[in-house]
Amino acid sequence: MAKAQTSTRPVTVAELRRMIEETLAKGLSPTDLVLQLTLRDAALIKRSALFADDEIQFKDGVMHVLGVPATAGEVAESGLDRATVTASE
């Protein structure tokens, strides 16, 4: 008997937007979050009609989507996480 293939569907740009909006609606600050994007999703967001020009900004070399800082290329699947703060000595 053939083994059933299990494949996960990549998250869409619309789903990423919904994740951000829902999390911000719960009262979290954009600076408490980090949007981790694949290189593909980072490129798609920049071209997406779902985001207005003022909803994607670049500050000090960091892309911000709806105010949430984003990293690109360090993950296999895009998602929204809480930012981790490292203590400086």
ABEGO torsion letter per residue (X at the ends): XBBBBBBBBBBBAAAAAAAAAAAAAAGBBAAABBBBBBAAAAAAAAABAABBAAABBBBGGBBBBGGBBBBBGABABBBBBBBBBBBBX
